[in-house]
C-alpha cells in the first residue's frame, strides 16, 4: 500500500487485502468509538466558534487591504492565493454550522450558514441537503453524492475529459452547485442547488431555502456592480481569482479525502454506514491544516461523527485511533504526488473478491485494466 500508512493498534479490524486496495470489515461499532471519545468533543462552544469565524474574516480584511496597497505581481499573487484559502476556511466554519457543530442553537447555525455561504455564492440550504446525502452514502457505488465511482462502460468522454486532465479542480465546484452533481448520471435542472424544482428542495425548510438564494443574489449583484464600477481588472483580482482559488481548494480537498487506489468502494450488497465513513483518508496539508480548520487532515473522524466541531477533531481522533486500528487511513506523502497518483490510478471500479477495486485505463499503471498487449512469437529462421 504505497504511501499509505495504516495505524495498527489495540483493537483491529479484519483486513482483507486485495489488488490495488483493501476492504474493511470493522469489528467495532460507532458506539465503541463514541465511548472512547471524551463527551466534551460532542459539545459545540458557540463563543469559540465565533472567535474562529471573526479571526478568519479579520484576516481576509487584512489581506484585501494589503492587496489594495501593492501593484507588484509577486506580492499580489500570494495575497490573492491567501484570500482564496481563507474563503475556504470560512466555508469550513459554515460547514460546521451545517452539521449543527457551530452551536446548539438551530437558529444560530442557520444564520451563520447563511452568512458564511452567501458571500461565496453557495446556496446554504441546498448545499446542506446534498452534503447530508454525501454523509449518508459515502463510499456507495450507486448512491454516493460526490465523486461517485463508475464501471468501465460508464467512463464516458465527459468523465475522461474532466478527471484525467485534472480540470475538474477548477470548474468542478461551480458545476456541482449548478446541478452537474454526478457525471455518470445527472440532470442539470433537477440536480441544481439553486432551483426549488431540485431534488434537494424540502418544503419544511422553505424560508431558509429562499433566504439562502436571496443572500446569494444580493452578493452576486454586489459583485457585478463592483466589476462595472471599477473594471474587469478589479473584478479579476478581488473577486474572480479568490473565488476560483477557494473553489479549487474545496474540490481538491474533497477529492483527496475520498478517492485513492486504496480507498474501498462498496456495492449495495457490501456497503454499510460505518464502512462508508471509514472510506476516507486523512492527508497532511502542512501549514494549511491549521489555517483551514483541519478539514483535510482530520476528516476520518468527521465522517464518523459529523457533529464534532473542527477544534475538537484532533482530540477525538487521538481518542478513537486505538479503536480504529487498521480502519484508520492516513497518508503522509506529499499531497500533490498523491493527487497525480490518483488521477492515474482511479478511473473506474471492477468487482473483485466481493469488493469494488479501483482500476486504471493506462497500461503503465500498476492497477491497469484493459486489453493486454499482444505478444508476437518470433519464428526461428530456417
C-alpha positions as CSV (number, residue, x, y, z in Angstrom):
1,X,0.0,0.0,0.0
2,X,2.4,2.6,-1.3
3,X,2.4,5.9,0.5
4,X,-0.5,4.9,2.8
5,X,0.2,4.4,6.4
6,X,-2.3,2.3,8.3
7,X,-2.2,2.5,12.1
8,X,-2.4,-0.9,13.7
9,X,-3.3,-0.6,17.4
10,X,-5.2,-2.3,20.1
11,X,-8.5,-3.3,18.5
12,X,-8.0,-4.0,14.8
13,X,-10.5,-4.7,12.0
14,X,-10.4,-7.7,9.9
15,X,-8.4,-6.6,6.9
16,X,-8.9,-8.4,3.5
17,X,-6.2,-7.3,1.2
18,X,-7.0,-7.1,-2.5
19,X,-5.1,-5.9,-5.6
20,X,-5.0,-2.1,-5.7
21,X,-6.6,-1.6,-2.3
22,X,-8.3,-3.2,0.6
23,X,-11.7,-3.8,2.1
24,X,-12.5,-3.3,5.7
25,X,-14.9,-5.3,7.9
26,X,-15.0,-3.4,11.2
27,X,-15.1,-5.4,14.4
28,X,-16.1,-2.3,16.3
29,X,-19.2,-0.2,16.3
30,X,-19.9,3.6,16.3
31,X,-20.8,3.2,19.9
32,X,-17.4,1.7,20.7
33,X,-15.8,4.8,19.1
34,X,-18.1,7.2,20.8
35,X,-17.4,5.7,24.2
36,X,-13.7,6.2,23.7
37,X,-14.1,9.9,22.8
38,X,-14.5,12.5,25.6
39,X,-18.0,13.8,25.8
40,X,-16.9,17.4,25.5
41,X,-15.9,16.7,21.9
42,X,-19.5,16.5,21.0
43,X,-20.5,19.8,22.7
44,X,-20.2,22.9,20.4
45,X,-18.8,26.0,22.0
46,X,-20.6,28.9,20.3
47,X,-18.3,31.6,21.6
48,X,-15.2,29.7,20.5
49,X,-16.7,29.1,17.1
50,X,-17.5,32.8,16.6
51,X,-13.9,33.6,17.6
52,X,-12.6,31.4,14.8
53,X,-15.1,33.0,12.3
54,X,-14.1,36.5,13.4
55,X,-10.4,35.7,13.1
56,X,-10.9,34.4,9.5
57,X,-12.9,37.5,8.5
58,X,-10.4,39.9,10.1
59,X,-7.5,38.1,8.3
60,X,-9.4,38.3,5.0
61,X,-10.0,42.0,5.5
62,X,-6.3,42.5,6.3
63,X,-5.3,40.6,3.1
64,X,-7.6,42.7,1.0
65,X,-6.2,45.9,2.5
66,X,-2.6,44.7,1.7
67,X,-3.7,43.8,-1.8
68,X,-5.0,47.3,-2.3
69,X,-1.7,48.7,-1.2
70,X,0.5,47.0,-3.7
71,X,0.8,46.7,-7.5
72,X,3.7,44.3,-7.6
73,X,2.6,40.9,-9.0
74,X,4.9,39.0,-6.7
75,X,3.0,40.4,-3.7
76,X,-0.4,40.2,-5.4
77,X,-0.3,36.6,-6.3
78,X,0.4,35.2,-2.8
79,X,-2.1,37.6,-1.3
80,X,-4.8,36.5,-3.7
81,X,-4.0,32.9,-3.0
82,X,-4.2,33.5,0.7
83,X,-7.6,35.3,0.3
84,X,-9.0,32.3,-1.6
85,X,-7.6,29.9,1.0
86,X,-9.2,31.9,3.8
87,X,-12.5,31.9,1.9
88,X,-12.2,28.1,2.0
89,X,-11.6,28.4,5.8
90,X,-14.8,30.4,6.1
91,X,-16.7,27.8,4.2
92,X,-15.4,25.2,6.7
93,X,-16.9,27.3,9.6
94,X,-20.2,27.3,7.7
95,X,-19.7,23.5,7.1
96,X,-19.7,23.1,10.9
97,X,-22.9,25.1,11.1
98,X,-24.5,22.8,8.5
99,X,-23.8,19.9,10.7
100,X,-25.1,21.6,13.9
101,X,-21.5,21.7,15.2
102,X,-21.2,25.5,15.4
103,X,-23.8,26.0,18.1
104,X,-26.5,24.1,20.0
105,X,-29.0,26.7,18.6
106,X,-30.5,25.6,15.3
107,X,-31.3,29.3,14.5
108,X,-27.7,30.4,15.1
109,X,-26.4,27.5,12.9
110,X,-28.8,28.6,10.1
111,X,-27.9,32.3,10.4
112,X,-24.1,31.5,10.4
113,X,-24.6,29.1,7.5
114,X,-26.3,31.9,5.5
115,X,-23.7,34.5,6.5
116,X,-20.7,32.3,5.6
117,X,-22.1,30.7,2.4
118,X,-23.7,33.8,0.9
119,X,-20.6,35.8,0.1
120,X,-19.0,32.8,-1.7
121,X,-22.2,32.2,-3.7
122,X,-23.1,28.9,-2.1
123,X,-26.9,28.3,-1.6
124,X,-26.6,27.2,2.1
125,X,-29.7,25.1,2.4
126,X,-29.3,23.3,-0.9
127,X,-25.7,22.5,0.0
128,X,-26.6,21.4,3.4
129,X,-29.0,18.8,1.9
130,X,-26.6,17.5,-0.7
131,X,-23.8,17.3,1.9
132,X,-26.1,15.3,4.2
133,X,-26.7,12.9,1.3
134,X,-22.9,12.6,0.9
135,X,-22.5,11.7,4.5
136,X,-25.4,9.2,4.4
137,X,-23.9,7.3,1.4
138,X,-20.2,7.8,1.5
139,X,-18.3,5.1,-0.5
140,X,-21.5,3.7,-2.0
141,X,-21.0,2.8,-5.7
142,X,-24.6,3.6,-6.8
143,X,-25.6,6.4,-4.3
144,X,-22.5,8.4,-3.3
145,X,-23.2,12.1,-3.8
146,X,-19.7,13.3,-4.6
147,X,-17.0,11.8,-6.8
148,X,-19.1,8.7,-7.4
149,X,-17.2,5.8,-8.9
150,X,-18.3,4.1,-12.1
151,X,-17.9,1.0,-14.1
152,X,-15.7,0.9,-17.2
153,X,-18.7,1.1,-19.5
154,X,-19.8,4.3,-17.7
155,X,-16.5,6.0,-18.0
156,X,-17.7,8.3,-20.8
157,X,-15.9,11.0,-22.6
158,X,-17.1,13.7,-20.2
159,X,-15.6,11.8,-17.2
160,X,-12.3,11.2,-19.1
161,X,-12.1,14.9,-20.0
162,X,-12.7,16.2,-16.5
163,X,-11.0,13.7,-14.3
164,X,-8.0,12.5,-16.3
165,X,-7.0,16.1,-17.1
166,X,-7.5,17.4,-13.6
167,X,-9.5,20.3,-14.9
168,X,-12.3,19.4,-12.5
169,X,-10.4,21.0,-9.7
170,X,-11.0,24.4,-11.3
171,X,-14.6,24.0,-12.5
172,X,-16.0,21.1,-10.5
173,X,-17.5,23.2,-7.7
174,X,-19.4,25.7,-9.8
175,X,-20.6,22.7,-11.9
176,X,-21.7,20.8,-8.8
177,X,-23.7,23.8,-7.5
178,X,-25.4,24.3,-10.8
179,X,-26.6,20.7,-10.9
180,X,-23.9,18.6,-12.6
181,X,-23.7,16.7,-9.4
182,X,-22.6,13.4,-11.0
183,X,-21.1,13.0,-14.4
184,X,-22.3,9.4,-14.7
185,X,-26.0,10.2,-14.1
186,X,-27.1,13.8,-13.8
187,X,-29.9,16.2,-14.5
188,X,-28.7,19.8,-14.6
189,X,-32.2,21.1,-13.7
190,X,-33.4,18.7,-11.1
191,X,-29.9,18.5,-9.5
192,X,-29.3,22.2,-9.1
193,X,-28.6,23.7,-5.7
194,X,-30.3,26.9,-6.8
195,X,-33.7,25.8,-8.1
196,X,-36.7,24.8,-6.0
197,X,-37.5,22.1,-8.5
198,X,-34.3,20.4,-7.4
199,X,-34.5,17.0,-5.7
200,X,-32.6,18.8,-2.9
201,X,-35.6,21.1,-2.1
202,X,-37.6,20.4,1.0
203,X,-40.8,22.3,1.9
204,X,-40.1,22.2,5.7
205,X,-37.1,24.5,5.2
206,X,-38.8,26.8,2.7
207,X,-38.0,30.1,4.4
208,X,-34.3,29.3,4.8
209,X,-34.1,27.9,1.2
210,X,-35.3,31.2,-0.2
211,X,-33.2,33.2,2.3
212,X,-30.1,31.4,1.1
213,X,-30.9,32.2,-2.6
214,X,-31.7,35.8,-1.6
215,X,-28.3,36.2,0.1
216,X,-26.6,34.7,-3.0
217,X,-28.4,37.0,-5.4
218,X,-27.6,40.0,-3.2
219,X,-23.8,39.3,-3.2
220,X,-23.9,38.4,-6.9
221,X,-25.5,41.8,-7.6
222,X,-22.9,43.5,-5.5
223,X,-20.0,41.8,-7.3
224,X,-21.4,42.7,-10.7
225,X,-21.9,46.3,-9.6
226,X,-18.3,46.5,-8.3
227,X,-17.0,44.9,-11.6
228,X,-18.9,47.5,-13.6
229,X,-17.8,50.4,-11.3
230,X,-14.1,49.6,-11.1
231,X,-13.4,47.5,-14.2
232,X,-12.6,43.9,-15.1
233,X,-9.0,44.0,-13.7
234,X,-10.5,44.9,-10.3
235,X,-13.1,42.1,-10.6
236,X,-10.5,39.6,-11.6
237,X,-8.1,40.5,-8.8
238,X,-10.6,41.0,-5.9
239,X,-13.5,38.7,-6.8
240,X,-13.0,36.1,-9.5
241,X,-9.5,34.9,-8.8
242,X,-10.1,34.4,-5.0
243,X,-13.4,32.7,-5.8
244,X,-11.7,30.1,-8.1
245,X,-8.9,29.5,-5.6
246,X,-11.4,28.8,-2.8
247,X,-13.4,26.6,-5.2
248,X,-10.2,24.7,-6.2
249,X,-9.4,24.1,-2.6
250,X,-12.8,22.7,-1.9
251,X,-12.8,20.4,-4.9
252,X,-9.2,19.3,-4.4
253,X,-9.5,18.5,-0.7
254,X,-12.8,16.7,-1.2
255,X,-11.4,14.6,-4.0
256,X,-8.3,13.7,-1.9
257,X,-10.4,12.8,1.1
258,X,-12.5,10.2,-0.8
259,X,-10.6,8.9,-3.9
260,X,-7.4,6.9,-4.0
261,X,-6.4,3.5,-5.2
262,X,-6.5,2.1,-1.7
263,X,-9.9,3.6,-0.7
264,X,-12.6,1.0,-0.9
265,X,-15.8,1.4,-2.8
266,X,-18.8,-0.7,-1.9
267,X,-21.7,-2.1,-3.9
268,X,-25.2,-2.3,-2.3
269,X,-24.5,-5.8,-1.0
270,X,-21.3,-4.8,0.8
271,X,-21.9,-1.2,1.9
272,X,-22.7,-0.1,5.5
273,X,-22.7,3.3,7.0
274,X,-19.6,2.7,9.2
275,X,-17.7,1.1,6.3
276,X,-18.6,4.0,4.1
277,X,-17.4,6.5,6.8
278,X,-14.1,4.7,7.1
279,X,-13.6,5.0,3.3
280,X,-11.8,8.3,3.9
281,X,-8.2,9.4,4.0
282,X,-6.6,11.9,6.3
283,X,-3.9,13.8,4.4
284,X,-1.2,16.3,5.5
285,X,-1.5,19.9,4.1
286,X,1.3,21.3,6.2
287,X,0.6,24.9,7.5
288,X,-2.8,24.8,5.8
289,X,-4.0,22.2,8.3
290,X,-4.5,24.8,11.0
291,X,-5.4,27.6,8.7
292,X,-8.3,25.7,7.1
293,X,-9.5,24.3,10.4
294,X,-8.2,20.7,9.9
295,X,-10.8,19.9,7.2
296,X,-8.3,17.8,5.2
297,X,-6.0,16.2,7.8
298,X,-8.7,15.1,10.3
299,X,-11.6,14.1,8.1
300,X,-12.0,10.4,9.0
301,X,-13.4,11.1,12.5
302,X,-15.6,13.9,11.0
303,X,-17.3,11.3,8.7
304,X,-17.9,9.0,11.6
305,X,-19.2,11.8,13.9
306,X,-20.0,14.9,11.8
307,X,-21.3,16.9,14.8
308,X,-17.9,17.2,16.4
309,X,-16.7,20.8,16.0
310,X,-13.5,21.3,14.0
311,X,-11.5,22.4,17.0
312,X,-12.2,19.1,18.7
313,X,-11.3,16.8,15.8
314,X,-7.7,16.2,16.9
315,X,-8.7,15.2,20.4
316,X,-11.4,13.0,19.1
317,X,-9.1,11.4,16.5
318,X,-6.4,10.7,19.1
319,X,-9.0,9.0,21.4
320,X,-10.5,6.9,18.6
321,X,-7.4,5.7,16.9
322,X,-6.7,2.7,19.3
323,X,-10.2,1.5,18.5
324,X,-10.0,2.2,14.8
325,X,-6.8,0.2,14.4
326,X,-6.5,-0.9,10.7
327,X,-9.6,1.1,9.9
328,X,-7.8,4.4,10.1
329,X,-6.3,5.6,6.8
330,X,-3.7,8.3,6.8
331,X,-1.2,9.4,4.1
332,X,1.9,11.5,4.9
333,X,3.0,11.6,1.3
334,X,3.3,14.9,-0.5
335,X,-0.3,15.6,-1.3
336,X,0.3,16.7,-4.9
337,X,2.1,13.4,-5.6
338,X,-0.9,11.5,-4.2
339,X,-3.1,13.7,-6.4
340,X,-1.2,12.7,-9.6
341,X,-1.2,9.0,-8.4
342,X,-5.0,9.1,-8.0
343,X,-5.5,10.8,-11.4
344,X,-3.5,7.9,-13.0
345,X,-5.0,5.1,-10.9
346,X,-8.6,5.8,-10.3
347,X,-10.8,5.8,-13.5
348,X,-13.4,3.1,-12.8
349,X,-14.0,0.2,-10.5
350,X,-14.3,-3.6,-11.0
351,X,-15.7,-6.3,-8.8
352,X,-13.0,-8.5,-7.4
353,X,-13.2,-10.9,-4.5
354,X,-16.5,-9.5,-3.4
355,X,-15.3,-5.9,-3.4
356,X,-15.1,-2.9,-5.8
357,X,-11.5,-2.2,-6.8
358,X,-10.2,1.0,-8.4
359,X,-8.7,0.4,-11.9
360,X,-6.8,2.5,-14.4
361,X,-7.2,2.7,-18.1
362,X,-3.5,3.5,-18.5
363,X,-1.3,0.5,-19.5
364,X,1.7,1.8,-17.5
365,X,-0.4,1.9,-14.2
366,X,0.0,-0.9,-11.7
367,X,-3.7,-1.4,-11.5
368,X,-4.3,-1.3,-15.3
369,X,-7.4,-2.9,-16.6
370,X,-7.8,-3.2,-20.3
371,X,-6.7,-5.1,-23.4
372,X,-3.4,-6.9,-22.8
373,X,-0.7,-6.1,-25.3
374,X,-0.3,-8.9,-27.8
375,X,2.9,-10.8,-27.7
376,X,4.3,-11.9,-31.1
377,X,6.4,-15.1,-31.0
378,X,9.4,-14.8,-33.2
379,X,9.7,-17.8,-35.5
380,X,13.2,-19.2,-35.8
381,X,14.9,-18.6,-39.2
382,X,15.0,-21.6,-41.4
